[in-house]
Amino acid sequence: MNVTARPSAAAFIGGGPDSKHTEESEEIKQITLKLPVRLLEQIDTSAKSKNISRAAYIKMVMSEAVQK
């Protein structure tokens, strides 16, 4: 029986589908938002329907909004 090494937590999380940056050299800044509960529920519903995380959905919608 082969036993494979487990990846580090950072490698595991970094390998997620919504963890990739649009450019490898892009600097990332973490922010905190206060949102109405109803809006957050709508965001979660929309993210779930697309099978992506809340953070990925918010990034996607914000990127689309600033490109308009």
N, CA, C and O atoms as CSV, one atom per row, in Angstrom:
chain,resi,resn,atom,element,x,y,z
A,1,MET,N,N,0.844,-1.175,0.000
A,1,MET,CA,C,0.000,0.000,0.000
A,1,MET,C,C,0.890,1.239,0.000
A,1,MET,O,O,1.765,1.385,0.853
A,2,ASN,N,N,0.660,2.126,-0.961
A,2,ASN,CA,C,1.409,3.371,-1.026
A,2,ASN,C,C,0.780,4.410,-0.116
A,2,ASN,O,O,-0.441,4.565,-0.075
A,3,VAL,N,N,1.625,5.115,0.607
A,3,VAL,CA,C,1.178,6.221,1.441
A,3,VAL,C,C,1.777,7.484,0.858
A,3,VAL,O,O,2.996,7.614,0.743
A,4,THR,N,N,0.911,8.411,0.492
A,4,THR,CA,C,1.412,9.651,-0.088
A,4,THR,C,C,1.418,10.741,0.967
A,4,THR,O,O,0.576,10.756,1.865
A,5,ALA,N,N,2.363,11.643,0.851
A,5,ALA,CA,C,2.467,12.749,1.797
A,5,ALA,C,C,1.308,13.710,1.586
A,5,ALA,O,O,0.876,13.945,0.457
A,6,ARG,N,N,0.819,14.253,2.669
A,6,ARG,CA,C,-0.247,15.235,2.583
A,6,ARG,C,C,0.362,16.602,2.279
A,6,ARG,O,O,1.428,16.931,2.799
A,7,PRO,N,N,-0.299,17.396,1.446
A,7,PRO,CA,C,0.220,18.741,1.165
A,7,PRO,C,C,0.065,19.630,2.395
A,7,PRO,O,O,-0.782,19.368,3.249
A,8,SER,N,N,0.868,20.663,2.485
A,8,SER,CA,C,0.715,21.618,3.582
A,8,SER,C,C,-0.641,22.294,3.454
A,8,SER,O,O,-1.258,22.274,2.389
A,9,ALA,N,N,-1.094,22.887,4.538
A,9,ALA,CA,C,-2.389,23.572,4.509
A,9,ALA,C,C,-2.378,24.683,3.466
A,9,ALA,O,O,-3.351,24.847,2.730
A,10,ALA,N,N,-1.290,25.446,3.392
A,10,ALA,CA,C,-1.210,26.540,2.420
A,10,ALA,C,C,-1.275,26.009,0.993
A,10,ALA,O,O,-1.939,26.601,0.142
A,11,ALA,N,N,-0.597,24.908,0.728
A,11,ALA,CA,C,-0.619,24.325,-0.617
A,11,ALA,C,C,-2.014,23.809,-0.949
A,11,ALA,O,O,-2.481,23.946,-2.080
A,12,PHE,N,N,-2.676,23.218,0.039
A,12,PHE,CA,C,-4.026,22.697,-0.175
A,12,PHE,C,C,-4.999,23.844,-0.478
A,12,PHE,O,O,-5.750,23.781,-1.451
A,13,ILE,N,N,-4.983,24.877,0.347
A,13,ILE,CA,C,-5.887,26.011,0.156
A,13,ILE,C,C,-5.543,26.751,-1.131
A,13,ILE,O,O,-6.438,27.152,-1.876
A,14,GLY,N,N,-4.266,26.932,-1.393
A,14,GLY,CA,C,-3.826,27.627,-2.597
A,14,GLY,C,C,-4.181,26.895,-3.869
A,14,GLY,O,O,-4.172,27.489,-4.947
A,15,GLY,N,N,-4.495,25.612,-3.764
A,15,GLY,CA,C,-4.852,24.823,-4.931
A,15,GLY,C,C,-6.325,24.867,-5.266
A,15,GLY,O,O,-6.761,24.236,-6.229
A,16,GLY,N,N,-7.104,25.605,-4.483
A,16,GLY,CA,C,-8.544,25.696,-4.707
A,16,GLY,C,C,-8.869,26.454,-5.981
A,16,GLY,O,O,-8.071,27.272,-6.440
A,17,PRO,N,N,-10.051,26.183,-6.564
A,17,PRO,CA,C,-10.406,26.789,-7.843
A,17,PRO,C,C,-10.552,28.302,-7.801
A,17,PRO,O,O,-10.391,28.963,-8.827
A,18,ASP,N,N,-10.854,28.863,-6.632
A,18,ASP,CA,C,-11.025,30.315,-6.559
A,18,ASP,C,C,-9.834,31.011,-5.917
A,18,ASP,O,O,-9.927,32.174,-5.524
A,19,SER,N,N,-8.716,30.300,-5.812
A,19,SER,CA,C,-7.552,30.892,-5.155
A,19,SER,C,C,-6.563,31.504,-6.129
A,19,SER,O,O,-5.630,32.190,-5.709
A,20,LYS,N,N,-6.745,31.272,-7.409
A,20,LYS,CA,C,-5.798,31.766,-8.407
A,20,LYS,C,C,-6.030,33.236,-8.695
A,20,LYS,O,O,-7.173,33.679,-8.811
A,21,HIS,N,N,-4.954,33.989,-8.809
A,21,HIS,CA,C,-5.038,35.402,-9.152
A,21,HIS,C,C,-5.045,35.520,-10.669
A,21,HIS,O,O,-4.600,34.612,-11.371
A,22,THR,N,N,-5.552,36.639,-11.169
A,22,THR,CA,C,-5.588,36.820,-12.614
A,22,THR,C,C,-4.174,36.960,-13.173
A,22,THR,O,O,-3.920,36.590,-14.320
A,23,GLU,N,N,-3.266,37.484,-12.378
A,23,GLU,CA,C,-1.868,37.576,-12.775
A,23,GLU,C,C,-1.029,37.135,-11.584
A,23,GLU,O,O,-1.322,37.511,-10.449
A,24,GLU,N,N,0.002,36.349,-11.827
A,24,GLU,CA,C,0.824,35.850,-10.731
A,24,GLU,C,C,1.472,36.974,-9.935
A,24,GLU,O,O,1.676,36.825,-8.730
A,25,SER,N,N,1.802,38.096,-10.574
A,25,SER,CA,C,2.490,39.178,-9.878
A,25,SER,C,C,1.522,40.157,-9.210
A,25,SER,O,O,1.957,41.124,-8.585
A,26,GLU,N,N,0.245,39.920,-9.335
A,26,GLU,CA,C,-0.761,40.825,-8.780
A,26,GLU,C,C,-0.722,40.805,-7.253
A,26,GLU,O,O,-0.783,39.738,-6.642
A,27,GLU,N,N,-0.620,41.977,-6.644
A,27,GLU,CA,C,-0.639,42.081,-5.189
A,27,GLU,C,C,-2.076,41.986,-4.703
A,27,GLU,O,O,-2.980,42.549,-5.321
A,28,ILE,N,N,-2.291,41.285,-3.614
A,28,ILE,CA,C,-3.624,41.081,-3.066
A,28,ILE,C,C,-3.713,41.782,-1.712
A,28,ILE,O,O,-2.801,41.685,-0.892
A,29,LYS,N,N,-4.807,42.480,-1.491
A,29,LYS,CA,C,-5.056,43.183,-0.236
A,29,LYS,C,C,-6.358,42.657,0.343
A,29,LYS,O,O,-7.378,42.630,-0.345
A,30,GLN,N,N,-6.331,42.241,1.597
A,30,GLN,CA,C,-7.535,41.756,2.266
A,30,GLN,C,C,-8.321,42.936,2.817
A,30,GLN,O,O,-7.749,43.884,3.356
A,31,ILE,N,N,-9.654,42.866,2.674
A,31,ILE,CA,C,-10.521,43.925,3.190
A,31,ILE,C,C,-11.614,43.313,4.058
A,31,ILE,O,O,-11.837,42.102,4.043
A,32,THR,N,N,-12.280,44.164,4.804
A,32,THR,CA,C,-13.419,43.740,5.615
A,32,THR,C,C,-14.613,44.579,5.209
A,32,THR,O,O,-14.504,45.797,5.069
A,33,LEU,N,N,-15.754,43.931,5.017
A,33,LEU,CA,C,-16.987,44.620,4.629
A,33,LEU,C,C,-18.083,44.333,5.643
A,33,LEU,O,O,-18.174,43.232,6.186
A,34,LYS,N,N,-18.905,45.330,5.886
A,34,LYS,CA,C,-20.137,45.123,6.649
A,34,LYS,C,C,-21.269,45.220,5.643
A,34,LYS,O,O,-21.422,46.236,4.965
A,35,LEU,N,N,-22.064,44.156,5.547
A,35,LEU,CA,C,-23.164,44.103,4.584
A,35,LEU,C,C,-24.460,43.786,5.296
A,35,LEU,O,O,-24.458,43.093,6.313
A,36,PRO,N,N,-25.573,44.292,4.769
A,36,PRO,CA,C,-26.873,43.888,5.327
A,36,PRO,C,C,-27.054,42.375,5.190
A,36,PRO,O,O,-26.626,41.772,4.206
A,37,VAL,N,N,-27.688,41.784,6.184
A,37,VAL,CA,C,-27.875,40.331,6.199
A,37,VAL,C,C,-28.581,39.846,4.934
A,37,VAL,O,O,-28.198,38.826,4.361
A,38,ARG,N,N,-29.595,40.565,4.504
A,38,ARG,CA,C,-30.354,40.155,3.305
A,38,ARG,C,C,-29.463,40.147,2.063
A,38,ARG,O,O,-29.567,39.240,1.237
A,39,LEU,N,N,-28.590,41.146,1.923
A,39,LEU,CA,C,-27.670,41.188,0.788
A,39,LEU,C,C,-26.710,40.011,0.841
A,39,LEU,O,O,-26.440,39.385,-0.184
A,40,LEU,N,N,-26.193,39.705,2.023
A,40,LEU,CA,C,-25.271,38.574,2.160
A,40,LEU,C,C,-25.966,37.262,1.813
A,40,LEU,O,O,-25.359,36.381,1.203
A,41,GLU,N,N,-27.215,37.128,2.190
A,41,GLU,CA,C,-27.986,35.927,1.834
A,41,GLU,C,C,-28.135,35.816,0.314
A,41,GLU,O,O,-28.026,34.725,-0.246
A,42,GLN,N,N,-28.385,36.949,-0.349
A,42,GLN,CA,C,-28.509,36.942,-1.812
A,42,GLN,C,C,-27.172,36.589,-2.469
A,42,GLN,O,O,-27.136,35.854,-3.456
A,43,ILE,N,N,-26.088,37.109,-1.924
A,43,ILE,CA,C,-24.752,36.794,-2.441
A,43,ILE,C,C,-24.483,35.303,-2.298
A,43,ILE,O,O,-24.013,34.655,-3.233
A,44,ASP,N,N,-24.785,34.763,-1.120
A,44,ASP,CA,C,-24.554,33.333,-0.882
A,44,ASP,C,C,-25.381,32.464,-1.817
A,44,ASP,O,O,-24.890,31.453,-2.319
A,45,THR,N,N,-26.623,32.845,-2.056
A,45,THR,CA,C,-27.495,32.090,-2.967
A,45,THR,C,C,-26.930,32.112,-4.383
A,45,THR,O,O,-26.882,31.082,-5.056
A,46,SER,N,N,-26.504,33.287,-4.829
A,46,SER,CA,C,-25.937,33.409,-6.177
A,46,SER,C,C,-24.634,32.631,-6.310
A,46,SER,O,O,-24.405,31.968,-7.321
A,47,ALA,N,N,-23.782,32.710,-5.296
A,47,ALA,CA,C,-22.507,31.981,-5.322
A,47,ALA,C,C,-22.763,30.473,-5.362
A,47,ALA,O,O,-22.119,29.748,-6.121
A,48,LYS,N,N,-23.694,30.015,-4.552
A,48,LYS,CA,C,-24.012,28.587,-4.517
A,48,LYS,C,C,-24.540,28.110,-5.870
A,48,LYS,O,O,-24.209,27.011,-6.314
A,49,SER,N,N,-25.358,28.934,-6.523
A,49,SER,CA,C,-25.916,28.538,-7.817
A,49,SER,C,C,-24.829,28.403,-8.884
A,49,SER,O,O,-24.999,27.674,-9.861
A,50,LYS,N,N,-23.715,29.106,-8.693
A,50,LYS,CA,C,-22.590,29.021,-9.631
A,50,LYS,C,C,-21.518,28.042,-9.149
A,50,LYS,O,O,-20.501,27.845,-9.813
A,51,ASN,N,N,-21.756,27.441,-7.999
A,51,ASN,CA,C,-20.823,26.467,-7.421
A,51,ASN,C,C,-19.462,27.085,-7.105
A,51,ASN,O,O,-18.425,26.451,-7.301
A,52,ILE,N,N,-19.473,28.317,-6.618
A,52,ILE,CA,C,-18.232,28.985,-6.229
A,52,ILE,C,C,-18.380,29.552,-4.819
A,52,ILE,O,O,-19.490,29.653,-4.297
A,53,SER,N,N,-17.279,29.913,-4.221
A,53,SER,CA,C,-17.314,30.452,-2.865
A,53,SER,C,C,-17.875,31.874,-2.854
A,53,SER,O,O,-17.952,32.543,-3.885
A,54,ARG,N,N,-18.255,32.299,-1.686
A,54,ARG,CA,C,-18.730,33.681,-1.512
A,54,ARG,C,C,-17.659,34.672,-1.964
A,54,ARG,O,O,-17.954,35.617,-2.695
A,55,ALA,N,N,-16.427,34.458,-1.535
A,55,ALA,CA,C,-15.333,35.371,-1.896
A,55,ALA,C,C,-15.119,35.409,-3.406
A,55,ALA,O,O,-14.922,36.481,-3.977
A,56,ALA,N,N,-15.157,34.250,-4.054
A,56,ALA,CA,C,-14.967,34.205,-5.504
A,56,ALA,C,C,-16.102,34.944,-6.208
A,56,ALA,O,O,-15.874,35.650,-7.191
A,57,TYR,N,N,-17.318,34.780,-5.704
A,57,TYR,CA,C,-18.464,35.463,-6.312
A,57,TYR,C,C,-18.334,36.976,-6.173
A,57,TYR,O,O,-18.548,37.712,-7.137
A,58,ILE,N,N,-17.984,37.439,-4.978
A,58,ILE,CA,C,-17.833,38.883,-4.756
A,58,ILE,C,C,-16.736,39.443,-5.654
A,58,ILE,O,O,-16.913,40.505,-6.249
A,59,LYS,N,N,-15.599,38.744,-5.761
A,59,LYS,CA,C,-14.515,39.201,-6.643
A,59,LYS,C,C,-14.983,39.266,-8.092
A,59,LYS,O,O,-14.677,40.226,-8.799
A,60,MET,N,N,-15.715,38.263,-8.534
A,60,MET,CA,C,-16.196,38.209,-9.908
A,60,MET,C,C,-17.135,39.388,-10.201
A,60,MET,O,O,-16.983,40.072,-11.213
A,61,VAL,N,N,-18.095,39.616,-9.313
A,61,VAL,CA,C,-19.072,40.679,-9.527
A,61,VAL,C,C,-18.392,42.056,-9.467
A,61,VAL,O,O,-18.720,42.944,-10.254
A,62,MET,N,N,-17.465,42.228,-8.552
A,62,MET,CA,C,-16.764,43.512,-8.453
A,62,MET,C,C,-15.908,43.755,-9.693
A,62,MET,O,O,-15.852,44.880,-10.187
A,63,SER,N,N,-15.248,42.733,-10.196
A,63,SER,CA,C,-14.435,42.878,-11.405
A,63,SER,C,C,-15.299,43.266,-12.595
A,63,SER,O,O,-14.935,44.141,-13.381
A,64,GLU,N,N,-16.459,42.601,-12.720
A,64,GLU,CA,C,-17.374,42.931,-13.826
A,64,GLU,C,C,-17.882,44.359,-13.691
A,64,GLU,O,O,-18.026,45.054,-14.697
A,65,ALA,N,N,-18.159,44.814,-12.470
A,65,ALA,CA,C,-18.700,46.160,-12.251
A,65,ALA,C,C,-17.689,47.249,-12.636
A,65,ALA,O,O,-18.070,48.262,-13.223
A,66,VAL,N,N,-16.435,47.055,-12.318
A,66,VAL,CA,C,-15.452,48.107,-12.623
A,66,VAL,C,C,-15.033,48.092,-14.079
A,66,VAL,O,O,-14.463,49.074,-14.555
A,67,GLN,N,N,-15.296,47.006,-14.812
A,67,GLN,CA,C,-14.951,46.930,-16.219
A,67,GLN,C,C,-16.023,47.554,-17.106
A,67,GLN,O,O,-15.797,47.752,-18.300
A,68,LYS,N,N,-17.169,47.862,-16.545
A,68,LYS,CA,C,-18.275,48.451,-17.324
A,68,LYS,C,C,-18.029,49.914,-17.589
A,68,LYS,O,O,-18.850,50.572,-18.228
